[in-house]
Amino acid sequence: MNTVSVDLGDRSYDINIGSGLLSTLGTTIQECSPSSKYFFVLDDNIESTHAIAALQSFGTETCTCSVHAIESNKTMACVQDIWSSMLAHGCDRLRPIVAIGG
């Protein structure tokens, strides 16, 4: 695995690049944001492929919402749909959100 550091001062972050990282995503996220449950926002273009491996890496019950990730859907209405889905799954403000895909 290679790591690229993006230096933005107090907004700096690392990008991990490598093969098979989806199978360890759950461990990586757990280290950053420990929780017993997560809420996932999935790009519906990769939901049946990459998202499955990513979700399985968490090994816990998963709550998801799929979004058609195109520019015209980047609206408050789409955000409200995600919020509604979160509420329907019993999420509160402490539930970490993991976005997978575009």
Secondary structure in CASP SS format (residue, H / E / C, confidence):
PFRMAT SS
TARGET T0000
AUTHOR 0000-0000-0000
METHOD secondary structure of the structure
MODEL  1
M C 1.00
N E 1.00
T E 1.00
V E 1.00
S E 1.00
V E 1.00
D C 1.00
L C 1.00
G H 1.00
D H 1.00
R H 1.00
S C 1.00
Y E 1.00
D E 1.00
I E 1.00
N E 1.00
I E 1.00
G C 1.00
S C 1.00
G C 1.00
L H 1.00
L H 1.00
S H 1.00
T H 1.00
L H 1.00
G H 1.00
T H 1.00
T H 1.00
I H 1.00
Q H 1.00
E H 1.00
C H 1.00
S C 1.00
P C 1.00
S C 1.00
S C 1.00
K C 1.00
Y E 1.00
F E 1.00
F E 1.00
V E 1.00
L E 1.00
D E 1.00
D C 1.00
N C 1.00
I C 1.00
E C 1.00
S C 1.00
T C 1.00
H H 1.00
A H 1.00
I H 1.00
A H 1.00
A H 1.00
L H 1.00
Q H 1.00
S C 1.00
F C 1.00
G C 1.00
T C 1.00
E C 1.00
T E 1.00
C E 1.00
T E 1.00
C E 1.00
S E 1.00
V E 1.00
H C 1.00
A C 1.00
I C 1.00
E H 1.00
S H 1.00
N H 1.00
K C 1.00
T C 1.00
M H 1.00
A H 1.00
C H 1.00
V H 1.00
Q H 1.00
D H 1.00
I H 1.00
W H 1.00
S H 1.00
S H 1.00
M H 1.00
L H 1.00
A H 1.00
H C 1.00
G C 1.00
C C 1.00
D C 1.00
R C 1.00
L C 1.00
R C 1.00
P C 1.00
I E 1.00
V E 1.00
A E 1.00
I E 1.00
G C 1.00
G C 1.00
END
